[in-house]
Amino acid sequence: MFDVGFSELMVIAVVALIVIGPERLPRVARTMGHLFGRLQRYVNDVKADINREIELDELRKFKSTFEDAARGFEGTVNTTVDSVQSEVSKAETELNSLTKIEDTAAAPPGAPQEPPVDAASQPAEVGRGPQGGAPPPPEKTAV
């Protein structure tokens, strides 16, 4: 902290001996030593606090960088999911349209189109179905 050579230190000691006197010099030197020790501890505490603040600032920057990277990754994943969902929707639409085309092509020309039969809307035959007897025959579908 101070760059004091031996000759400067001797001059300070002689002046202190003359000004303070030989009786009080040891007590003053001890007091000065205590004060200098306190000053060093205070300076070291301030340095430690500054280092801690610097480390906290670096951690905050790292956290911010990490969160930005996570948001970017999340955006990429969301974009990919949206793209896949739109492709699946397109494929589903195409399959539905192909199924409708096949259904209309399978019917003989001039034959009336029958609406699909909903089993729940048909009255149950007596002795058939879930109440007892043989189950109804399976429906035939055109391929």
PyMOL commands that place a pseudoatom at each C-alpha (Angstrom):
pseudoatom trace, name=CA, resn=MET, resi=1, chain=A, elem=C, hetatm=0, pos=[0.000, 0.000, 0.000]
pseudoatom trace, name=CA, resn=PHE, resi=2, chain=A, elem=C, hetatm=0, pos=[2.668, 2.498, 1.011]
pseudoatom trace, name=CA, resn=ASP, resi=3, chain=A, elem=C, hetatm=0, pos=[6.070, 2.312, -0.558]
pseudoatom trace, name=CA, resn=VAL, resi=4, chain=A, elem=C, hetatm=0, pos=[8.251, 3.505, 2.326]
pseudoatom trace, name=CA, resn=GLY, resi=5, chain=A, elem=C, hetatm=0, pos=[11.968, 2.776, 2.351]
pseudoatom trace, name=CA, resn=PHE, resi=6, chain=A, elem=C, hetatm=0, pos=[14.150, 2.163, 5.422]
pseudoatom trace, name=CA, resn=SER, resi=7, chain=A, elem=C, hetatm=0, pos=[15.557, 5.691, 5.514]
pseudoatom trace, name=CA, resn=GLU, resi=8, chain=A, elem=C, hetatm=0, pos=[12.088, 7.292, 5.432]
pseudoatom trace, name=CA, resn=LEU, resi=9, chain=A, elem=C, hetatm=0, pos=[10.942, 4.974, 8.217]
pseudoatom trace, name=CA, resn=MET, resi=10, chain=A, elem=C, hetatm=0, pos=[13.920, 5.965, 10.396]
pseudoatom trace, name=CA, resn=VAL, resi=11, chain=A, elem=C, hetatm=0, pos=[13.137, 9.650, 9.900]
pseudoatom trace, name=CA, resn=ILE, resi=12, chain=A, elem=C, hetatm=0, pos=[9.499, 9.077, 10.950]
pseudoatom trace, name=CA, resn=ALA, resi=13, chain=A, elem=C, hetatm=0, pos=[10.622, 7.091, 14.034]
pseudoatom trace, name=CA, resn=VAL, resi=14, chain=A, elem=C, hetatm=0, pos=[13.065, 9.794, 15.172]
pseudoatom trace, name=CA, resn=VAL, resi=15, chain=A, elem=C, hetatm=0, pos=[10.481, 12.570, 14.714]
pseudoatom trace, name=CA, resn=ALA, resi=16, chain=A, elem=C, hetatm=0, pos=[7.866, 10.503, 16.602]
pseudoatom trace, name=CA, resn=LEU, resi=17, chain=A, elem=C, hetatm=0, pos=[10.359, 9.864, 19.446]
pseudoatom trace, name=CA, resn=ILE, resi=18, chain=A, elem=C, hetatm=0, pos=[11.123, 13.562, 19.760]
pseudoatom trace, name=CA, resn=VAL, resi=19, chain=A, elem=C, hetatm=0, pos=[7.497, 14.750, 19.475]
pseudoatom trace, name=CA, resn=ILE, resi=20, chain=A, elem=C, hetatm=0, pos=[5.773, 12.042, 21.548]
pseudoatom trace, name=CA, resn=GLY, resi=21, chain=A, elem=C, hetatm=0, pos=[8.530, 11.183, 23.959]
pseudoatom trace, name=CA, resn=PRO, resi=22, chain=A, elem=C, hetatm=0, pos=[10.002, 7.849, 25.056]
pseudoatom trace, name=CA, resn=GLU, resi=23, chain=A, elem=C, hetatm=0, pos=[7.330, 7.146, 27.727]
pseudoatom trace, name=CA, resn=ARG, resi=24, chain=A, elem=C, hetatm=0, pos=[4.262, 7.390, 25.475]
pseudoatom trace, name=CA, resn=LEU, resi=25, chain=A, elem=C, hetatm=0, pos=[5.835, 6.112, 22.224]
pseudoatom trace, name=CA, resn=PRO, resi=26, chain=A, elem=C, hetatm=0, pos=[5.137, 2.345, 22.841]
pseudoatom trace, name=CA, resn=ARG, resi=27, chain=A, elem=C, hetatm=0, pos=[1.468, 3.013, 23.632]
pseudoatom trace, name=CA, resn=VAL, resi=28, chain=A, elem=C, hetatm=0, pos=[1.032, 5.291, 20.578]
pseudoatom trace, name=CA, resn=ALA, resi=29, chain=A, elem=C, hetatm=0, pos=[2.779, 2.705, 18.365]
pseudoatom trace, name=CA, resn=ARG, resi=30, chain=A, elem=C, hetatm=0, pos=[0.400, 0.001, 19.634]
pseudoatom trace, name=CA, resn=THR, resi=31, chain=A, elem=C, hetatm=0, pos=[-2.632, 2.223, 18.978]
pseudoatom trace, name=CA, resn=MET, resi=32, chain=A, elem=C, hetatm=0, pos=[-1.345, 3.039, 15.502]
pseudoatom trace, name=CA, resn=GLY, resi=33, chain=A, elem=C, hetatm=0, pos=[-0.861, -0.693, 14.831]
pseudoatom trace, name=CA, resn=HIS, resi=34, chain=A, elem=C, hetatm=0, pos=[-4.448, -1.447, 15.907]
pseudoatom trace, name=CA, resn=LEU, resi=35, chain=A, elem=C, hetatm=0, pos=[-5.799, 1.351, 13.730]
pseudoatom trace, name=CA, resn=PHE, resi=36, chain=A, elem=C, hetatm=0, pos=[-3.707, 0.184, 10.777]
pseudoatom trace, name=CA, resn=GLY, resi=37, chain=A, elem=C, hetatm=0, pos=[-5.016, -3.401, 11.288]
pseudoatom trace, name=CA, resn=ARG, resi=38, chain=A, elem=C, hetatm=0, pos=[-8.617, -2.134, 11.335]
pseudoatom trace, name=CA, resn=LEU, resi=39, chain=A, elem=C, hetatm=0, pos=[-7.976, -0.165, 8.168]
pseudoatom trace, name=CA, resn=GLN, resi=40, chain=A, elem=C, hetatm=0, pos=[-6.568, -3.271, 6.440]
pseudoatom trace, name=CA, resn=ARG, resi=41, chain=A, elem=C, hetatm=0, pos=[-9.582, -5.388, 7.522]
pseudoatom trace, name=CA, resn=TYR, resi=42, chain=A, elem=C, hetatm=0, pos=[-11.976, -2.709, 6.283]
pseudoatom trace, name=CA, resn=VAL, resi=43, chain=A, elem=C, hetatm=0, pos=[-10.200, -2.507, 2.920]
pseudoatom trace, name=CA, resn=ASN, resi=44, chain=A, elem=C, hetatm=0, pos=[-10.245, -6.334, 2.628]
pseudoatom trace, name=CA, resn=ASP, resi=45, chain=A, elem=C, hetatm=0, pos=[-13.991, -6.412, 3.445]
pseudoatom trace, name=CA, resn=VAL, resi=46, chain=A, elem=C, hetatm=0, pos=[-14.704, -3.799, 0.785]
pseudoatom trace, name=CA, resn=LYS, resi=47, chain=A, elem=C, hetatm=0, pos=[-12.655, -5.784, -1.762]
pseudoatom trace, name=CA, resn=ALA, resi=48, chain=A, elem=C, hetatm=0, pos=[-14.563, -8.972, -0.867]
pseudoatom trace, name=CA, resn=ASP, resi=49, chain=A, elem=C, hetatm=0, pos=[-17.908, -7.163, -1.252]
pseudoatom trace, name=CA, resn=ILE, resi=50, chain=A, elem=C, hetatm=0, pos=[-16.884, -5.812, -4.644]
pseudoatom trace, name=CA, resn=ASN, resi=51, chain=A, elem=C, hetatm=0, pos=[-15.782, -9.289, -5.771]
pseudoatom trace, name=CA, resn=ARG, resi=52, chain=A, elem=C, hetatm=0, pos=[-19.096, -10.765, -4.610]
pseudoatom trace, name=CA, resn=GLU, resi=53, chain=A, elem=C, hetatm=0, pos=[-21.033, -8.129, -6.538]
pseudoatom trace, name=CA, resn=ILE, resi=54, chain=A, elem=C, hetatm=0, pos=[-18.974, -8.829, -9.661]
pseudoatom trace, name=CA, resn=GLU, resi=55, chain=A, elem=C, hetatm=0, pos=[-19.657, -12.568, -9.323]
pseudoatom trace, name=CA, resn=LEU, resi=56, chain=A, elem=C, hetatm=0, pos=[-23.392, -11.889, -8.845]
pseudoatom trace, name=CA, resn=ASP, resi=57, chain=A, elem=C, hetatm=0, pos=[-23.416, -9.697, -11.936]
pseudoatom trace, name=CA, resn=GLU, resi=58, chain=A, elem=C, hetatm=0, pos=[-21.690, -12.459, -13.930]
pseudoatom trace, name=CA, resn=LEU, resi=59, chain=A, elem=C, hetatm=0, pos=[-24.240, -14.990, -12.652]
pseudoatom trace, name=CA, resn=ARG, resi=60, chain=A, elem=C, hetatm=0, pos=[-27.086, -12.675, -13.682]
pseudoatom trace, name=CA, resn=LYS, resi=61, chain=A, elem=C, hetatm=0, pos=[-25.595, -12.346, -17.160]
pseudoatom trace, name=CA, resn=PHE, resi=62, chain=A, elem=C, hetatm=0, pos=[-25.202, -16.131, -17.382]
pseudoatom trace, name=CA, resn=LYS, resi=63, chain=A, elem=C, hetatm=0, pos=[-28.807, -16.608, -16.233]
pseudoatom trace, name=CA, resn=SER, resi=64, chain=A, elem=C, hetatm=0, pos=[-30.032, -14.118, -18.827]
pseudoatom trace, name=CA, resn=THR, resi=65, chain=A, elem=C, hetatm=0, pos=[-28.041, -15.848, -21.587]
pseudoatom trace, name=CA, resn=PHE, resi=66, chain=A, elem=C, hetatm=0, pos=[-29.366, -19.243, -20.499]
pseudoatom trace, name=CA, resn=GLU, resi=67, chain=A, elem=C, hetatm=0, pos=[-32.972, -17.992, -20.437]
pseudoatom trace, name=CA, resn=ASP, resi=68, chain=A, elem=C, hetatm=0, pos=[-32.574, -16.459, -23.910]
pseudoatom trace, name=CA, resn=ALA, resi=69, chain=A, elem=C, hetatm=0, pos=[-31.228, -19.759, -25.231]
pseudoatom trace, name=CA, resn=ALA, resi=70, chain=A, elem=C, hetatm=0, pos=[-34.131, -21.633, -23.599]
pseudoatom trace, name=CA, resn=ARG, resi=71, chain=A, elem=C, hetatm=0, pos=[-36.663, -19.245, -25.176]
pseudoatom trace, name=CA, resn=GLY, resi=72, chain=A, elem=C, hetatm=0, pos=[-35.018, -19.719, -28.565]
pseudoatom trace, name=CA, resn=PHE, resi=73, chain=A, elem=C, hetatm=0, pos=[-35.137, -23.490, -28.193]
pseudoatom trace, name=CA, resn=GLU, resi=74, chain=A, elem=C, hetatm=0, pos=[-38.777, -23.333, -27.097]
pseudoatom trace, name=CA, resn=GLY, resi=75, chain=A, elem=C, hetatm=0, pos=[-39.618, -21.216, -30.144]
pseudoatom trace, name=CA, resn=THR, resi=76, chain=A, elem=C, hetatm=0, pos=[-37.892, -23.706, -32.440]
pseudoatom trace, name=CA, resn=VAL, resi=77, chain=A, elem=C, hetatm=0, pos=[-39.775, -26.601, -30.853]
pseudoatom trace, name=CA, resn=ASN, resi=78, chain=A, elem=C, hetatm=0, pos=[-43.114, -24.748, -31.127]
pseudoatom trace, name=CA, resn=THR, resi=79, chain=A, elem=C, hetatm=0, pos=[-42.441, -23.934, -34.793]
pseudoatom trace, name=CA, resn=THR, resi=80, chain=A, elem=C, hetatm=0, pos=[-41.603, -27.569, -35.514]
pseudoatom trace, name=CA, resn=VAL, resi=81, chain=A, elem=C, hetatm=0, pos=[-44.707, -28.806, -33.674]
pseudoatom trace, name=CA, resn=ASP, resi=82, chain=A, elem=C, hetatm=0, pos=[-46.906, -26.349, -35.579]
pseudoatom trace, name=CA, resn=SER, resi=83, chain=A, elem=C, hetatm=0, pos=[-45.370, -27.459, -38.877]
pseudoatom trace, name=CA, resn=VAL, resi=84, chain=A, elem=C, hetatm=0, pos=[-45.935, -31.142, -38.078]
pseudoatom trace, name=CA, resn=GLN, resi=85, chain=A, elem=C, hetatm=0, pos=[-49.517, -30.461, -36.965]
pseudoatom trace, name=CA, resn=SER, resi=86, chain=A, elem=C, hetatm=0, pos=[-50.289, -28.614, -40.193]
pseudoatom trace, name=CA, resn=GLU, resi=87, chain=A, elem=C, hetatm=0, pos=[-48.819, -31.476, -42.253]
pseudoatom trace, name=CA, resn=VAL, resi=88, chain=A, elem=C, hetatm=0, pos=[-50.899, -33.994, -40.290]
pseudoatom trace, name=CA, resn=SER, resi=89, chain=A, elem=C, hetatm=0, pos=[-54.026, -31.876, -40.869]
pseudoatom trace, name=CA, resn=LYS, resi=90, chain=A, elem=C, hetatm=0, pos=[-53.295, -31.726, -44.613]
pseudoatom trace, name=CA, resn=ALA, resi=91, chain=A, elem=C, hetatm=0, pos=[-52.770, -35.485, -44.748]
pseudoatom trace, name=CA, resn=GLU, resi=92, chain=A, elem=C, hetatm=0, pos=[-56.001, -36.079, -42.800]
pseudoatom trace, name=CA, resn=THR, resi=93, chain=A, elem=C, hetatm=0, pos=[-57.930, -33.797, -45.161]
pseudoatom trace, name=CA, resn=GLU, resi=94, chain=A, elem=C, hetatm=0, pos=[-56.501, -35.587, -48.208]
pseudoatom trace, name=CA, resn=LEU, resi=95, chain=A, elem=C, hetatm=0, pos=[-57.371, -39.006, -46.743]
pseudoatom trace, name=CA, resn=ASN, resi=96, chain=A, elem=C, hetatm=0, pos=[-60.927, -37.878, -45.982]
pseudoatom trace, name=CA, resn=SER, resi=97, chain=A, elem=C, hetatm=0, pos=[-61.367, -36.560, -49.513]
pseudoatom trace, name=CA, resn=LEU, resi=98, chain=A, elem=C, hetatm=0, pos=[-59.964, -39.802, -50.963]
pseudoatom trace, name=CA, resn=THR, resi=99, chain=A, elem=C, hetatm=0, pos=[-62.359, -41.852, -48.822]
pseudoatom trace, name=CA, resn=LYS, resi=100, chain=A, elem=C, hetatm=0, pos=[-65.331, -39.810, -50.084]
pseudoatom trace, name=CA, resn=ILE, resi=101, chain=A, elem=C, hetatm=0, pos=[-64.188, -40.274, -53.692]
pseudoatom trace, name=CA, resn=GLU, resi=102, chain=A, elem=C, hetatm=0, pos=[-63.863, -44.053, -53.201]
pseudoatom trace, name=CA, resn=ASP, resi=103, chain=A, elem=C, hetatm=0, pos=[-67.314, -44.265, -51.562]
pseudoatom trace, name=CA, resn=THR, resi=104, chain=A, elem=C, hetatm=0, pos=[-68.968, -42.486, -54.491]
pseudoatom trace, name=CA, resn=ALA, resi=105, chain=A, elem=C, hetatm=0, pos=[-67.004, -44.553, -57.039]
pseudoatom trace, name=CA, resn=ALA, resi=106, chain=A, elem=C, hetatm=0, pos=[-67.969, -47.865, -55.380]
pseudoatom trace, name=CA, resn=ALA, resi=107, chain=A, elem=C, hetatm=0, pos=[-71.726, -47.241, -55.719]
pseudoatom trace, name=CA, resn=PRO, resi=108, chain=A, elem=C, hetatm=0, pos=[-73.233, -48.498, -59.029]
pseudoatom trace, name=CA, resn=PRO, resi=109, chain=A, elem=C, hetatm=0, pos=[-74.286, -45.731, -61.370]
pseudoatom trace, name=CA, resn=GLY, resi=110, chain=A, elem=C, hetatm=0, pos=[-77.912, -44.747, -61.052]
pseudoatom trace, name=CA, resn=ALA, resi=111, chain=A, elem=C, hetatm=0, pos=[-78.267, -46.451, -57.656]
pseudoatom trace, name=CA, resn=PRO, resi=112, chain=A, elem=C, hetatm=0, pos=[-79.647, -44.189, -54.973]
pseudoatom trace, name=CA, resn=GLN, resi=113, chain=A, elem=C, hetatm=0, pos=[-77.145, -43.193, -52.349]
pseudoatom trace, name=CA, resn=GLU, resi=114, chain=A, elem=C, hetatm=0, pos=[-78.177, -44.529, -48.960]
pseudoatom trace, name=CA, resn=PRO, resi=115, chain=A, elem=C, hetatm=0, pos=[-77.322, -42.409, -45.997]
pseudoatom trace, name=CA, resn=PRO, resi=116, chain=A, elem=C, hetatm=0, pos=[-75.114, -44.127, -43.467]
pseudoatom trace, name=CA, resn=VAL, resi=117, chain=A, elem=C, hetatm=0, pos=[-77.105, -46.188, -40.992]
pseudoatom trace, name=CA, resn=ASP, resi=118, chain=A, elem=C, hetatm=0, pos=[-76.756, -45.166, -37.397]
pseudoatom trace, name=CA, resn=ALA, resi=119, chain=A, elem=C, hetatm=0, pos=[-77.395, -48.187, -35.165]
pseudoatom trace, name=CA, resn=ALA, resi=120, chain=A, elem=C, hetatm=0, pos=[-78.511, -46.014, -32.269]
pseudoatom trace, name=CA, resn=SER, resi=121, chain=A, elem=C, hetatm=0, pos=[-81.319, -44.448, -34.291]
pseudoatom trace, name=CA, resn=GLN, resi=122, chain=A, elem=C, hetatm=0, pos=[-82.718, -47.805, -35.510]
pseudoatom trace, name=CA, resn=PRO, resi=123, chain=A, elem=C, hetatm=0, pos=[-85.355, -49.490, -33.312]
pseudoatom trace, name=CA, resn=ALA, resi=124, chain=A, elem=C, hetatm=0, pos=[-84.111, -52.706, -31.735]
pseudoatom trace, name=CA, resn=GLU, resi=125, chain=A, elem=C, hetatm=0, pos=[-85.716, -55.884, -33.038]
pseudoatom trace, name=CA, resn=VAL, resi=126, chain=A, elem=C, hetatm=0, pos=[-87.414, -58.038, -30.464]
pseudoatom trace, name=CA, resn=GLY, resi=127, chain=A, elem=C, hetatm=0, pos=[-85.216, -60.967, -29.416]
pseudoatom trace, name=CA, resn=ARG, resi=128, chain=A, elem=C, hetatm=0, pos=[-82.147, -59.442, -31.004]
pseudoatom trace, name=CA, resn=GLY, resi=129, chain=A, elem=C, hetatm=0, pos=[-79.362, -57.165, -29.904]
pseudoatom trace, name=CA, resn=PRO, resi=130, chain=A, elem=C, hetatm=0, pos=[-78.116, -56.458, -26.441]
pseudoatom trace, name=CA, resn=GLN, resi=131, chain=A, elem=C, hetatm=0, pos=[-81.290, -57.613, -24.636]
pseudoatom trace, name=CA, resn=GLY, resi=132, chain=A, elem=C, hetatm=0, pos=[-80.884, -61.202, -25.737]
pseudoatom trace, name=CA, resn=GLY, resi=133, chain=A, elem=C, hetatm=0, pos=[-80.691, -63.504, -28.747]
pseudoatom trace, name=CA, resn=ALA, resi=134, chain=A, elem=C, hetatm=0, pos=[-78.198, -63.385, -31.583]
pseudoatom trace, name=CA, resn=PRO, resi=135, chain=A, elem=C, hetatm=0, pos=[-76.352, -60.147, -32.259]
pseudoatom trace, name=CA, resn=PRO, resi=136, chain=A, elem=C, hetatm=0, pos=[-77.160, -58.288, -35.486]
pseudoatom trace, name=CA, resn=PRO, resi=137, chain=A, elem=C, hetatm=0, pos=[-75.023, -59.205, -38.503]
pseudoatom trace, name=CA, resn=PRO, resi=138, chain=A, elem=C, hetatm=0, pos=[-71.950, -56.967, -39.038]
pseudoatom trace, name=CA, resn=GLU, resi=139, chain=A, elem=C, hetatm=0, pos=[-72.281, -54.152, -41.538]
pseudoatom trace, name=CA, resn=LYS, resi=140, chain=A, elem=C, hetatm=0, pos=[-70.540, -54.548, -44.854]
pseudoatom trace, name=CA, resn=THR, resi=141, chain=A, elem=C, hetatm=0, pos=[-68.411, -51.677, -46.034]
pseudoatom trace, name=CA, resn=ALA, resi=142, chain=A, elem=C, hetatm=0, pos=[-67.295, -51.072, -49.596]
pseudoatom trace, name=CA, resn=VAL, resi=143, chain=A, elem=C, hetatm=0, pos=[-63.567, -50.863, -50.120]
for i in range(1, 143): cmd.bond("trace and resi %d" % i, "trace and resi %d" % (i + 1))
show_as sticks, trace
zoom trace
